[in-house]
Amino acid sequence: MVKNLTGDWRYYDLESPEDYQLITKDPAIFFQLNGDKIIIDEVQQYPELFKVLRGVIDQDRSKKGRFILTGSSSPEIIKGLTESLAGRIATVELWPFKTSEYVGTEISPIYDLVINGVHDCREFLNLKSTVSLKQSLNVWHLGGFPEPLLEHDSQFYKQWMENYIANYVSRDVRGLFPKLNIHNFKRFLTLLAQFSGHQLNMSEMARSLEVNSTTIKDYLDIIHQTFIWRNLDAFEKNSLKKVQKAKKGFFRDQGILHYFLKIKSLDDLLIHPVAGFSFESFATEEIIRGLQTTMETQLDFSYYRTIDKSEVDLIVDGAFGIVPIEIKLGSATPKKSLWGLENLISDMNLKYGIVVNCAQKIELLTDKIVQIPINYF
């Protein structure tokens, strides 16, 4: 992708022995000879690169956009990146396909509407869907990784998923954490299928693996920072209610979850006990990815649950205000299931809330709650 975007830029891959030797033997000389229009892939293989790159950038701070660095792990776990290049880099995270990307349509106008500020939820009623419900549910079932999704071959899909997980553990994780107990970590990934979409009980997970809670916390941090998993913090701004503060977590791509659970078809998924939690995780990721395409800054995502079980699945907090979102698998949402959303809207005097489900159309459920089908996102 970066090659297509940059045209005549030179490309180096740190997983290529020749490129690795060329750059690591004397990185100072390398950058003297290659000071502009350079792509370096798999940068997590050589974190020392960033210290050298800092000096190269500082020699001419006025010149922007000289280097593109790509890799498969978050800056937070590459030692020295944040400290060495603070103020000198912009970080872009690339997720698996949103449904609209897979279908090839424009991003839904709903995101600009939210970012620009909605004063009345009736403003959503004129929106048009960019994809069909069937297309959204297909991406929910299969996940959004481009290659297996575009092949349209079930055998290739299964082989790709199996090899992706194996390579993720044996290459990325082992390379970043050479002292990690890989056997326990593999067991941990399989165990996570039972916890995806739930509040995380680290003690229970630790007992299942016969390790301590600190190890589970470390494992969760690893999979969050290598983009497999999302840890969602609790929303704590409502001082009127006692809030449960445990994190909620889920696989960022539901195709991985369904692979671990051996769910073979959409029909099997719809009747599986995990369906509701999986759909909630899918919708959450679709919304987060859509909002990130707007380039809006200072976006925070969380969930809300009080000790009296009042719950909202996703809270979006930005310069435009707070938007609470309840997510339900099904074509209709009974009004009695909206009490958590209604309570939060009332407690915090919010302008509106959203229910995401599989309905056929956008519809007002109350004067402050609008139902929007998943395919509108």
C-alpha positions in Angstrom: 0.0 0.0 0.0 2.7 2.5 0.9 4.5 1.7 -2.3 1.4 2.5 -4.3 1.0 5.7 -2.4 4.5 7.0 -2.7 5.6 6.1 -6.3 9.3 6.5 -6.6 10.2 6.1 -2.9 12.9 3.5 -2.0 11.7 0.6 0.0 13.6 -1.4 2.6 12.3 -4.4 4.6 14.0 -5.2 7.9 12.9 -8.8 7.7 15.0 -9.1 4.5 18.6 -10.2 5.6 20.2 -8.0 3.0 18.2 -4.9 3.9 18.6 -5.6 7.6 22.4 -5.8 7.2 22.5 -2.7 5.0 20.7 -0.6 7.6 22.0 -2.0 10.9 25.7 -2.2 10.0 26.0 1.6 10.1 22.6 3.4 10.2 24.3 6.8 10.3 25.9 6.2 6.9 22.7 4.7 5.6 20.7 7.9 6.3 23.5 10.1 5.0 23.0 8.3 1.7 19.2 8.0 2.0 17.9 11.2 3.6 14.6 11.5 1.8 11.7 9.5 0.4 12.5 6.3 2.3 10.1 3.5 3.4 11.3 1.1 6.1 9.1 -1.9 6.8 9.0 -4.0 10.0 10.7 -1.4 12.1 10.0 -3.3 15.3 12.9 -5.6 14.3 15.5 -2.9 15.0 14.3 -0.3 17.6 17.8 1.3 17.8 17.0 2.8 14.5 14.8 5.5 16.1 17.7 7.0 18.0 19.7 7.5 14.8 16.6 8.8 13.0 16.1 11.5 15.6 19.4 13.1 14.7 18.7 12.8 11.0 15.3 14.5 11.4 16.7 17.3 13.6 19.3 18.2 11.0 16.4 19.7 9.0 13.2 19.9 11.1 11.6 22.2 8.5 11.4 19.4 5.9 8.4 17.2 6.6 7.4 13.8 5.3 10.7 12.2 4.5 10.3 8.8 6.0 7.5 6.2 6.3 8.1 3.5 9.0 5.7 0.6 9.0 5.4 -2.3 11.5 3.1 -4.7 13.2 3.3 -3.5 16.8 2.3 -0.4 18.7 4.8 2.4 19.4 4.3 1.9 23.1 6.0 -1.5 23.1 8.9 -0.5 20.9 11.4 0.7 23.4 12.7 4.2 22.6 10.3 5.1 19.9 8.1 7.4 21.9 11.0 9.0 23.7 13.3 9.3 20.7 10.8 10.6 18.1 8.3 12.5 20.3 7.1 15.5 18.3 8.8 14.2 15.1 6.3 11.5 14.1 2.6 11.0 13.3 1.2 7.6 14.0 -1.4 6.0 11.8 -3.1 2.7 12.8 -4.4 0.6 9.9 -7.2 -1.8 10.9 -8.8 -4.6 8.9 -11.5 -3.5 6.4 -14.6 -1.7 7.5 -17.6 -3.1 5.6 -17.8 0.0 3.4 -14.1 -0.5 2.5 -14.7 -4.1 1.5 -17.8 -3.2 -0.6 -16.0 -0.2 -2.1 -18.3 2.6 -1.2 -17.7 5.9 0.4 -17.5 6.1 4.2 -20.9 6.7 5.8 -22.0 10.4 6.3 -23.0 9.5 9.8 -19.5 10.1 11.1 -19.2 13.7 9.8 -22.7 14.3 11.3 -21.5 13.2 14.7 -18.2 15.0 14.6 -19.9 18.3 13.5 -22.3 18.1 16.4 -25.9 16.8 16.5 -28.4 18.9 18.4 -31.5 16.7 17.8 -31.4 13.0 16.9 -34.0 13.7 14.2 -31.0 14.9 12.1 -30.1 11.2 11.5 -33.5 10.4 9.9 -32.4 11.5 6.4 -29.2 9.4 6.2 -28.9 6.8 3.5 -27.1 3.4 3.9 -23.9 2.8 1.9 -24.0 -1.0 2.2 -26.6 -3.7 2.7 -27.4 -5.5 6.0 -26.2 -8.7 4.4 -22.9 -7.2 3.5 -22.4 -6.0 7.1 -23.2 -9.3 8.6 -20.9 -11.1 6.2 -18.0 -9.0 7.3 -19.0 -9.5 10.9 -18.9 -13.3 10.4 -15.6 -13.4 8.4 -13.7 -10.5 9.8 -12.1 -7.7 7.8 -8.6 -9.0 7.0 -8.3 -8.2 3.3 -6.7 -11.2 1.7 -9.0 -14.0 3.1 -12.1 -11.8 2.7 -11.4 -11.0 -1.0 -10.5 -14.6 -2.0 -14.0 -15.9 -1.5 -12.7 -19.4 -0.9 -13.6 -21.1 2.4 -10.6 -23.4 2.4 -8.2 -20.6 1.7 -9.9 -18.6 4.5 -9.4 -21.3 7.1 -5.7 -21.9 6.1 -5.0 -18.1 6.1 -6.5 -17.7 9.6 -4.6 -20.7 11.0 -1.3 -19.4 9.6 -1.9 -15.9 10.6 -2.4 -16.9 14.3 0.6 -19.2 14.1 2.9 -16.6 12.6 1.6 -13.9 15.0 2.7 -16.0 17.9 5.9 -17.5 16.5 7.2 -14.3 14.8 5.8 -11.1 16.1 5.2 -12.0 19.8 8.3 -14.2 20.1 10.4 -11.5 18.4 9.2 -8.7 20.7 9.2 -10.8 23.9 11.8 -13.5 23.6 11.5 -14.5 27.3 7.7 -15.1 27.0 6.3 -18.6 27.7 4.9 -19.2 24.2 3.0 -22.3 25.3 1.1 -20.4 28.0 0.5 -17.5 25.6 -1.0 -19.8 23.0 -3.3 -21.3 25.6 -4.2 -17.7 26.7 -5.3 -16.8 23.1 -7.6 -19.8 23.0 -9.0 -19.0 26.4 -9.8 -15.4 25.4 -12.6 -16.7 23.1 -14.6 -17.3 26.3 -14.0 -13.7 27.5 -14.3 -11.6 24.4 -16.9 -8.9 24.8 -17.1 -9.3 28.6 -15.7 -7.4 31.6 -12.3 -9.0 32.3 -11.9 -11.1 35.4 -8.2 -11.5 35.6 -8.3 -13.8 38.6 -10.6 -16.2 36.9 -8.4 -16.2 33.7 -5.3 -16.7 35.9 -6.9 -19.7 37.6 -7.8 -21.2 34.2 -4.2 -21.0 33.0 -2.6 -21.7 36.4 -0.6 -18.5 36.3 -0.8 -15.3 38.4 -2.9 -12.2 37.6 0.2 -10.2 36.8 0.9 -12.6 33.9 -2.6 -12.2 32.6 -2.3 -8.4 32.8 1.0 -8.6 30.8 -0.6 -10.9 28.2 -3.6 -8.6 27.8 -1.2 -5.6 27.3 0.7 -7.6 24.6 -2.3 -8.5 22.6 -3.7 -4.9 22.9 -0.4 -3.4 21.8 -0.1 -5.8 18.9 -3.5 -4.9 17.6 -5.3 -8.3 18.1 -7.3 -7.2 21.1 -8.9 -4.0 22.4 -9.0 -3.2 26.1 -12.0 -0.8 26.7 -11.8 1.3 29.8 -14.8 2.1 32.0 -16.5 5.5 31.6 -16.1 7.3 34.9 -17.4 10.8 34.3 -20.8 10.2 35.7 -20.4 11.2 39.4 -24.0 10.5 40.2 -23.6 6.7 40.0 -21.1 4.2 41.3 -19.4 2.8 38.3 -17.8 -0.6 37.8 -14.2 0.1 36.8 -13.1 -3.2 35.4 -11.9 -3.1 31.8 -13.9 -4.8 29.0 -12.0 -6.5 26.2 -12.6 -8.1 22.9 -10.9 -9.3 19.7 -10.7 -6.3 17.3 -11.5 -8.6 14.4 -14.4 -11.0 14.9 -13.1 -13.3 12.3 -10.3 -14.3 14.7 -12.9 -15.0 17.5 -15.0 -17.1 15.2 -12.0 -19.0 14.0 -11.1 -19.9 17.6 -14.7 -21.0 18.2 -14.9 -23.0 15.0 -18.0 -21.1 13.8 -18.3 -22.1 10.1 -21.2 -20.1 8.8 -23.3 -17.0 9.4 -26.2 -19.2 10.3 -24.1 -21.0 12.9 -23.0 -17.7 14.3 -26.5 -16.3 14.7 -27.6 -19.1 17.0 -24.3 -19.4 18.9 -24.2 -18.2 22.5 -21.4 -15.8 21.7 -23.4 -14.0 19.0 -24.6 -11.0 21.0 -21.2 -10.3 22.5 -19.5 -10.7 19.1 -21.9 -8.4 17.3 -21.4 -5.8 20.0 -17.6 -6.0 19.5 -18.0 -5.8 15.7 -20.3 -2.8 15.8 -17.9 -1.1 18.3 -15.0 -1.5 16.0 -16.9 -0.4 12.9 -17.9 2.9 14.8 -14.3 3.5 16.1 -12.8 2.9 12.7 -15.3 5.2 11.1 -14.7 8.0 13.5 -11.0 7.7 13.0 -11.4 8.3 9.3 -12.6 11.8 10.0 -9.1 12.7 11.4 -10.9 14.1 14.5 -8.5 14.3 17.5 -9.1 13.7 21.2 -11.5 10.9 20.8 -12.0 8.6 23.8 -13.9 5.3 23.8 -15.2 3.5 26.8 -18.2 1.5 28.1 -20.5 2.2 31.1 -21.8 -0.1 33.8 -23.0 0.8 37.3 -23.3 -1.4 40.3 -27.1 -1.5 39.8 -26.4 -3.0 36.3 -27.3 0.1 34.3 -25.1 -0.4 31.2 -24.2 1.3 27.9 -22.1 -0.6 25.5 -20.0 2.2 24.0 -19.4 5.8 25.0 -17.8 8.2 22.4 -16.3 11.3 24.0 -14.9 14.1 21.9 -15.0 17.8 21.3 -18.5 17.5 20.0 -19.7 16.1 23.4 -20.6 12.6 24.7 -22.5 10.1 22.6 -23.8 7.0 24.3 -24.4 4.0 22.1 -26.3 0.8 22.9 -25.7 -2.2 20.6 -28.2 -5.1 20.2 -28.2 -8.0 17.9 -31.7 -8.3 16.5 -34.1 -6.4 14.2 -36.0 -4.8 17.1 -35.0 -3.4 20.4 -37.7 -3.5 23.2 -38.0 -0.2 25.0 -37.5 -1.9 28.4 -33.9 -2.7 27.3 -33.2 1.1 26.9 -33.3 2.0 30.5 -29.5 2.1 30.9 -29.2 4.4 27.9 -32.1 6.6 29.1 -30.6 6.8 32.6 -27.2 8.0 31.3 -28.8 10.6 29.0 -30.9 11.9 31.9 -28.1 11.8 34.5 -25.7 13.7 32.3 -28.2 15.8 30.3 -27.0 14.5 27.0 -28.5 15.6 23.7 -29.1 12.1 22.3 -28.2 8.4 22.3 -28.0 5.8 19.6 -29.2 2.2 19.4 -27.3 0.1 16.8 -29.1 -3.1 15.7 -30.2 -5.0 12.6 -33.4 -3.1 11.9 -34.5 -2.2 8.4 -34.5 1.5 8.8 -33.6 4.5 11.0 -36.3 5.2 13.5 -36.8 7.3 16.6 -37.4 5.1 19.7 -37.9 8.1 22.0 -37.4 11.8 21.6 -33.7 11.4 22.5 -32.9 7.9 21.3 -32.5 7.0 17.6 -32.3 3.5 16.2 -29.7 3.1 13.4 -29.1 -0.2 11.6 -25.5 -1.5 11.6 -25.2 -1.2 7.8 -25.5 2.6 8.1 -22.1 2.6 9.8 
